Amino acid sequence: MSTVAIIQARMGSTRLPGKVVRVLGDRTVLAHVIGRALEARGVDAVAVATTESVSDQAIVDEAVRAGVGVFRGSELDVLARYRGAAASFGAERIVRITSDCPLLDPDLLGRMLAEFDLAGRSGAPLDYMSNALERTFPRGLDAEVFTRAALERAYKEASRPYQREHVTPFIYEHPELFRLRSFRGPVDQSAYRLTLDTHEDWELLAAIFRELQRPGHRISTEEVIALLRRRPDLMGLNAGVQQKALRS
C-alpha cells in the first residue's frame, strides 16, 4: 500500500501571511515540515498540495528545492485539492499534515502508521486515525491517516463549506460510515502549543530553535517539552493565542 504524506500549504494566512516560507533556524518552516515527514517510518513519498494562485508559486519553488512533488488545486475546496493530489501521486493511504508544524514528530507519525497497519493485519482495518480527535499531544504535532476510499467518499458526499475547507470533518463526524481510531499519548501534553499561526507562535518557535538547534540534529519533542518545563517564560509567549474554530 502506497502511503503518501500530503502537506497542505499556501501563502495566504489571515493571521500571519507567508508564514510557511519564513526562515526558522537553517531553513524555511515548510522545509522543516517536508524534511520531518520524509523521516517518518512508513511514509513512501511526500507531496505538497498548494493552490493555483500566482502567490503560491513560492510554495511550489520551495517544494521543488526540497525534492518533493507538488499538486496545485482549488484554494477554497481543500478536500478536492487533497483528492487531486492523492490521485496524482497514486496514494492508497494518505497522511494529512499542515505546513505550519515545523516540529512535526516523525517518530510519532511512524507509530501511528504502525498501529494503522496492525489494525488491518488483525482483521479490523481502519478508515481513519488521528492524534487530535482526543488531544493528548502538543498542538503542532497533529497528523491524520486515512484511506483513499475514505477520501473519495468524503469528496463525493461532503456538502458543508467547512467540510470542504478542512478535508476530514466529514469522515470523523460520521463514525457510522467510517472505522475511526483516536491515537492517544501516555500523558496529556495538550497544553503545549507548537504550531505557527500568529506572531506570538513565531516568537516561541524562534526561541526553541535558537535554544535547541545544532548542525545535523533534529529537535525532538522530548527536548522541546523539557525546555518549556525549564523555561515557563517561553511557554508564556503564546499562552494567550486562541485556536481558530472550524466554521460551520
QUIRARA-V107281 format. One record per pair of residues at least 24 apart in sequence whose ideal C-beta (glycine too) atoms are under 10 Angstrom apart, sorted by sequence separation. I is the first residue (numbers start at 1). J is the second residue. If there is no record, write none. Layout:
i,j
I,J
I,J
//
This chain:
i,j
9,33
45,69
47,71
48,72
49,73
51,75
93,117
126,150
127,151
144,168
147,171
150,174
153,177
154,178
204,228
207,231
9,34
49,74
50,75
51,76
146,171
153,178
7,33
105,131
127,153
128,154
146,172
207,233
208,234
7,34
51,78
93,120
120,147
127,154
144,171
150,177
194,221
207,234
5,33
20,48
30,58
34,62
38,66
117,145
144,172
150,178
5,34
30,59
34,63
38,67
49,78
52,81
108,137
116,145
149,178
150,179
192,221
208,237
7,37
20,50
28,58
38,68
51,81
113,143
115,145
116,146
150,180
194,224
204,234
207,237
5,36
6,37
28,59
31,62
34,65
35,66
37,68
50,81
112,143
116,147
147,178
194,225
203,234
204,235
206,237
5,37
30,62
31,63
34,66
35,67
49,81
96,128
105,137
109,141
112,144
113,145
146,178
147,179
189,221
192,224
204,236
205,237
4,37
5,38
29,62
30,63
33,66
34,67
35,68
49,82
93,126
105,138
108,141
112,145
192,225
204,237
205,238
28,62
31,65
32,66
34,68
49,83
94,128
95,129
96,130
108,142
109,143
146,180
194,228
203,237
204,238
5,40
27,62
30,65
31,66
49,84
50,85
103,138
105,140
108,143
189,224
193,228
202,237
203,238
204,239
30,66
49,85
63,99
104,140
105,141
109,145
132,168
145,181
185,221
189,225
192,228
200,236
201,237
202,238
3,40
5,42
18,55
21,58
28,65
31,68
48,85
49,86
62,99
101,138
103,140
104,141
106,143
191,228
192,229
200,237
201,238
204,241
5,43
10,48
17,55
20,58
21,59
27,65
28,66
47,85
101,139
102,140
103,141
104,142
105,143
130,168
145,183
187,225
199,237
200,238
3,42
4,43
5,44
6,45
7,46
9,48
10,49
11,50
12,51
20,59
27,66
47,86
49,88
101,140
104,143
133,172
144,183
189,228
199,238
200,239
3,43
4,44
5,45
6,46
7,47
8,48
9,49
10,50
11,51
18,58
21,61
49,89
59,99
100,140
101,141
128,168
132,172
143,183
198,238
200,240
201,241
1,42
3,44
4,45
5,46
6,47
7,48
8,49
9,50
10,51
12,53
18,59
21,62
47,88
101,142
130,171
197,238
200,241
2,44
3,45
4,46
5,47
6,48
7,49
8,50
9,51
11,53
20,62
47,89
98,140
100,142
101,143
130,172
193,235
196,238
198,240
199,241
1,44
2,45
4,47
5,48
6,49
7,50
8,51
10,53
11,54
12,55
46,89
128,171
129,172
192,235
195,238
198,241
11,55
12,56
45,89
47,91
98,142
127,171
128,172
141,185
191,235
193,237
194,238
197,241
198,242
10,55
11,56
44,89
45,90
97,142
98,143
127,172
193,238
197,242
10,56
11,57
44,90
45,91
96,142
97,143
98,144
128,174
136,182
137,183
192,238
193,239
195,241
197,243
198,244
9,56
11,58
44,91
47,94
49,96
96,143
97,144
127,174
128,175
133,180
135,182
136,183
137,184
138,185
197,244
10,58
11,59
44,92
95,143
96,144
127,175
133,181
134,182
136,184
137,185
141,189
191,239
193,241
195,243
9,58
10,59
44,93
46,95
48,97
50,99
95,144
96,145
133,182
134,183
135,184
136,185
9,59
43,93
49,99
94,144
95,145
96,146
127,177
128,178
129,179
130,180
132,182
133,183
134,184
135,185
136,186
137,187
139,189
193,243
8,59
9,60
42,93
44,95
46,97
48,99
94,145
95,146
127,178
128,179
129,180
130,181
131,182
132,183
133,184
134,185
136,187
137,188
138,189
139,190
141,192
7,59
43,95
93,145
94,146
126,178
127,179
128,180
129,181
130,182
131,183
136,188
137,189
138,190
139,191
140,192
142,194
9,62
42,95
93,146
94,147
126,179
127,180
128,181
129,182
130,183
131,184
135,188
136,189
137,190
138,191
139,192
140,193
141,194
142,195
9,63
43,97
93,147
94,148
125,179
126,180
127,181
128,182
129,183
131,185
134,188
135,189
136,190
138,192
139,193
140,194
141,195
40,95
92,147
93,148
96,151
124,179
126,181
135,190
137,192
138,193
139,194
140,195
7,63
91,147
92,148
93,149
94,150
134,190
135,191
138,194
139,195
140,196
40,97
91,148
92,149
93,150
94,151
124,181
137,194
138,195
140,197
37,95
90,148
93,151
132,190
139,197
37,97
86,146
91,151
119,179
7,68
9,70
36,97
86,147
87,148
140,201
86,148
119,181
139,201
5,68
6,69
7,70
12,75
34,97
43,106
33,97
37,101
40,104
42,106
82,146
87,151
140,204
4,69
6,71
8,73
10,75
33,98
34,99
36,101
39,104
40,105
41,106
83,148
86,151
87,152
116,181
140,205
33,99
36,102
39,105
40,106
41,107
43,109
85,151
86,152
115,181
32,99
33,100
35,102
36,103
37,104
39,106
40,107
42,109
43,110
116,183
10,78
31,99
33,101
36,104
38,106
39,107
40,108
41,109
42,110
83,151
115,183
30,99
32,101
33,102
35,104
36,105
37,106
40,109
41,110
42,111
82,151
83,152
86,155
98,167
112,181
8,78
29,99
30,100
32,102
33,103
34,104
36,106
39,109
40,110
41,111
42,112
43,113
96,166
10,81
28,99
29,100
31,102
32,103
33,104
35,106
36,107
39,110
40,111
42,113
83,154
84,155
96,167
112,183
29,101
30,102
32,104
37,109
40,112
41,113
42,114
79,151
82,154
83,155
96,168
111,183
8,81
29,102
36,109
40,113
41,114
82,155
83,156
94,167
8,82
28,102
42,116
94,168
109,183
111,185
6,81
27,102
42,117
79,154
80,155
108,183
6,82
79,155
8,85
25,102
108,185
169,246
7,85
20,98
21,99
24,102
77,155
80,158
6,85
20,99
24,103
79,158
169,248
6,86
19,99
20,100
22,102
141,221
166,246
4,85
19,100
20,101
77,158
140,221
165,246
166,247
4,86
6,88
20,102
165,247
6,89
19,102
81,164
138,221
141,224
162,245
163,246
2,86
4,88
5,89
16,100
77,161
79,163
80,164
83,167
137,221
140,224
162,246
4,89
6,91
76,161
78,163
79,164
82,167
162,247
163,248
4,90
5,91
78,164
79,165
81,167
82,168
138,224
160,246
161,247
162,248
2,89
4,91
13,100
77,164
78,165
79,166
80,167
138,225
160,247
161,248
2,90
3,91
4,92
5,93
6,94
7,95
8,96
9,97
76,164
77,165
78,166
79,167
160,248
2,91
3,92
4,93
5,94
6,95
7,96
8,97
9,98
10,99
76,165
78,167
79,168
103,192
105,194
1,91
2,92
3,93
4,94
5,95
6,96
7,97
8,98
9,99
74,164
75,165
77,167
78,168
79,169
104,194
138,228
1,92
2,93
3,94
4,95
5,96
6,97
7,98
8,99
9,100
74,165
79,170
103,194
104,195
1,93
2,94
3,95
5,97
7,99
8,100
79,171
102,194
103,195
7,100
101,194
102,195
103,196
7,101
100,194
101,195
102,196
100,195
101,196
100,196
7,104
98,195
99,196
100,197
98,196
5,104
98,197
5,106
100,201
103,205
139,241
40,143
42,145
102,205
5,109
101,205
139,243
100,205
103,208
37,143
102,208
103,209
102,209
5,113
103,212
3,113
107,218
106,218
3,116
105,218
107,220
108,221
3,117
105,219
106,220
107,221
1,116
103,218
105,220
107,222
1,117
103,219
105,221
102,219
103,220
104,221
105,222
49,167
103,221
1,120
105,224
103,223
103,224
5,143
5,145
3,145
4,148
6,151
1,147
2,148
1,148
8,166
8,167
6,167
33,196
29,196
24,196
29,202
32,205
22,196
20,196
29,205
19,196
32,209
19,197
24,202
19,198
39,218
16,196
19,199
22,202
25,205
15,196
16,197
24,205
25,206
15,197
16,198
19,201
24,206
36,218
13,196
14,197
15,198
16,199
19,202
22,205
23,206
25,208
26,209
35,218
36,219
13,197
15,199
16,200
22,206
24,208
25,209
13,198
15,200
16,201
24,209
25,210
15,201
16,202
23,209
24,210
32,218
25,212
26,213
32,219
25,213
26,214
24,213
25,214
26,215
25,219
15,241
15,244
14,244
//
